[in-house]
Amino acid sequence: MNPERLQMKGMLAEAKKSFRTLDTEASGLIILIRALLNPYEDIKNLDMDKVFVSVKRLKDISKEMQVLNEKIKNLESELE
């Protein structure tokens, strides 16, 4: 098999693994954010610093996932 093709398959596998890892982290952050933004808690008792950090990380993950998704699509189309 062509060495470049093997390398691309490795890159594709690594990108998919990274995507799954980020997806898992994002799911956990969503659960955490929901818990931190408890609607039954008084607004002054909410830890907004934790909410901010969590939302910022979720936004970063979302951007990384978009880049990885594009990379995965490109690699898959090249391997067809």
C-alpha positions in Angstrom: 0.0 0.0 0.0 1.1 3.6 -0.7 3.0 5.1 2.3 1.2 8.5 1.9 -2.1 6.7 2.0 -1.2 4.9 5.2 0.0 8.2 6.7 -3.4 9.8 5.8 -5.2 6.9 7.3 -3.2 7.5 10.5 -4.0 11.2 10.5 -7.7 10.4 10.0 -7.7 8.0 12.9 -6.0 10.5 15.1 -8.4 13.3 14.1 -11.4 11.1 14.9 -10.0 10.1 18.2 -9.4 13.8 19.1 -12.9 14.6 18.0 -14.4 12.0 20.2 -12.4 13.1 23.2 -13.5 16.7 22.7 -17.1 15.6 22.3 -17.0 13.8 25.6 -15.4 16.8 27.3 -18.1 19.1 25.8 -20.9 16.9 27.0 -19.4 17.0 30.5 -19.1 20.8 30.4 -22.7 21.1 29.3 -23.8 19.1 32.3 -21.6 21.2 34.6 -22.9 24.5 33.2 -26.5 23.4 33.7 -25.7 22.4 37.3 -23.9 25.7 37.9 -26.8 27.7 36.5 -29.4 26.2 38.8 -32.7 28.1 38.1 -33.8 27.4 41.7 -30.8 29.1 43.2 -30.7 32.7 44.1 -28.7 34.6 41.5 -26.3 36.1 44.0 -25.3 32.6 45.1 -24.3 31.4 41.6 -20.6 30.9 41.0 -20.4 33.0 37.8 -16.6 32.6 37.6 -16.9 28.9 37.2 -19.7 29.4 34.7 -17.6 31.8 32.7 -14.6 29.5 32.6 -16.7 26.5 31.7 -18.5 28.4 28.9 -15.2 29.7 27.6 -13.8 26.2 27.5 -16.9 24.9 25.8 -16.6 27.6 23.1 -12.9 26.7 22.5 -13.9 23.0 22.2 -16.6 23.9 19.7 -14.1 25.7 17.5 -11.6 22.9 17.8 -14.3 20.4 16.8 -15.3 22.4 13.8 -11.7 22.5 12.6 -11.3 18.7 13.2 -14.6 18.0 11.5 -13.4 19.8 8.4 -10.1 18.0 8.5 -11.9 14.6 8.8 -14.1 15.4 5.8 -11.1 16.4 3.7 -9.1 13.3 4.7 -12.0 11.0 4.0 -12.6 12.6 0.6 -8.9 12.2 -0.3 -9.0 8.5 0.7 -12.0 7.7 -1.5 
